Amino acid sequence: MTSKTAGSPSPDNHTPQQQAMPEVNTLTAQDITASLKAGFSDFLARPVMSGFFGLFYAVFGILFVWCLVWLGKIWMIIPAAVGFPLVAPFAAAGLYEMSRRLQREEKFGWNEILTVMANQRKREMGWMAFVTLFIFWVWTYQIRLWLAITLQNSSFSDFSGFLNIVFFTPQGWTFLVIGSCVGAFMSAALFSLTVIAMPMLLDRETNFVSAMLTSIRVVRENPVVMLGWAAIISVTMLLSLVPAFLGLIFTLPILGHTTWHLYQRAVSPVAE
């Protein structure tokens, strides 16, 4: 009679095997250039559908700022505008799915893309959304804290008055320096956690912790290239906010599609 070795797993035991961390590749500036070209090509392939996601994000931004004005939270407009791009990776989930299907030459319509996005709430993407929104909330809270500390003796009744205090007084300069330093740190942290994690969660059956660790590894092993990509995203997004957020209709889709292709170059495919 054959006996099983003690501690060996039973065939009926459905304990999932631990997944190995994916291999991270070395990136160059050419990878960013090629990804940008591919992203722009994806945008041109489906401009209306791609532009829809950019329009939705832009309209949300406009309504958000309008609500701040209506509520009298004038001081929140600049922090909100600067922190607004922090949640862009999550908003681009539909763009990642479009690029994935275009890459596989699959036919798709609105129903396929919106259904995939809706189903993400049942997967690990929801946890990534929580991480993103939590960091955005911390960003808003610390801005309010430093605003109270540095501008406590200042008063303003409208947005132009707030801008005058921030840009033309010593207290305002202190607020800008501190807020910029703290904001840069938080933006770098969120970028490192999400830049690869978001498309990876859409593409693979993995948990959000592994996805974030992989994203950090990509940034850590390609610091110069990823810093350049972060700078491209930051400058493009901030310039897109100037014309009443409307620039996002074009820039967000292109950056979203590009991020998908950069992820494909940064992380080796799953071994068959």
Secondary structure, DSSP 4 states (H G I P E B T S, - for coil): ---PPTTPPPTT--PPPPPPPPPBPP--HHHHHHHHHHHHHHHHHSHHHHHHHHHHHHHHHHHHHHHHHHTT-GGGHHHHHHHGGGGHHHHTHHHHHHHHHHHTT----HHHHHHHHHHGGGSTHHHHHHHHHHHHHHHHHHHHHHHHHHSTT---SSHHHHHHHHHHSHHHHHHHHHHHHHHHHHHHHHHHHHTTHHHHHHHSS--HHHHHHHHHHHHHHSHHHHHHHHHHHHHHHHHHHTTTTTTHHHHHHHHHHHHHHHHHHHBPPPP-
